Amino acid sequence: MVGSSAGLHEDAGRLSGEVLDLHRALTSLQEELEAVDWYQQRAQGASNSQLKDVLMHNMAEEMEHACMLLEWIRRHSPVFAQQMEHYLFTQGAITGKELPPP
């Protein structure tokens, strides 16, 4: 997943500092989510209960990092903030209530 977004798709000289920082945050978020997945798989596969506990602890820390990045993204991207406000922490169907494009 991260491999396709690790590099820029445009010349860095043509991109604003804001776009570059958002790219850094999004790439870091992808890495954190990938780590959550790895730790969960390793914990489930572990036969030693103490190792499983350590791996689950590590997974929770990666979730913390991911949530911190999501909050930074929300604070620095009005479009993400609008989408998050519309979809997160809501009840009922998730689909079928798309917002119009910005």
Secondary structure, 3 states (H helix, E strand, C coil): CHHHCCCCCCCHHHCCHHHHHHHHHHHHHHHHHHHHHHHHHHHHHCCCHHHHHHHHHHHHHHHHHHHHHHHHHHHHCHHHHHHHHHHCCCCCCCCCCCCCCC
